[in-house]
Amino acid sequence: MVSFPVIDDVKVEHFGLYPGTDGDGLHADLGSDLNVVVGANGLGKSTLLLIIFRVLTGPYDIPGAL
């Protein structure tokens, strides 16, 4: 049986790309439903996914993953 990580929420603080409305960063409750990240070019969608990837895998690349 393969087990995948389940991410319930994401909190990014002290990162210039996601300052937040009050300067407290990005906080997203992902819940158990399907979540879609949508936005114009250059807003940080890929960066957010890369942050989550690095949290799960660490600073090293997984051979053949990217």
N, C-alpha and C positions, 0 to 999 in steps of 0.2 A: 504494500500500500504506500502511495506517495503522499506526503504531507506538505502542503504549501503554507507559507506564512499568511496570516490574516491581519490586515492593518485596519484598526478601528478608527484611528484618528492620526492626523499629521499636524505637527507644530514646528514651524520654522521661525526662529528668533534671531535677531542680530545679523540679518543677511540683507544687504542693500536692495536686492531685487524685490523683496517682499516686505516693505516697511509696515504694512497694515494701516488701518484708518487712524488708530491712536498711537502708532509707533511701536506697537507690541508684536508685530510680525504677522505671520500667516497661521491661522488655526482652522483646521477643517475636520469636521466629524464625518467620517466616511460611511458609517452604518453598515448594514448587511446587504443593501440593494446594490444595483449596478451604479457606478459612479463614472461620470464623463468629465474630462477637463477640456474646456472649450475657451477659445480666446483668439484674438488677432495675433499676427506674427510678431515676435519679439517680446511677448509678455511673460515668458518664463515657464511655459507648459513643459517643455522638454527638460528644462533645468529642474523643475519639481520632480519629475520622474527619475532623473539622474540622482537627485538627493535621496529619494526613497531607495533606489537601487544600491547606492553606496552605503546606506544604513544597513541594508540586508546583507551585503557581500563584503564590506570593508573597503579599504583603499586599493585593493589589488584586482586586476581584471581576471575574470573567469575565462579560460581559454575557449574560444569558439562562441562565446556568448554575444559579443558585439560585432 
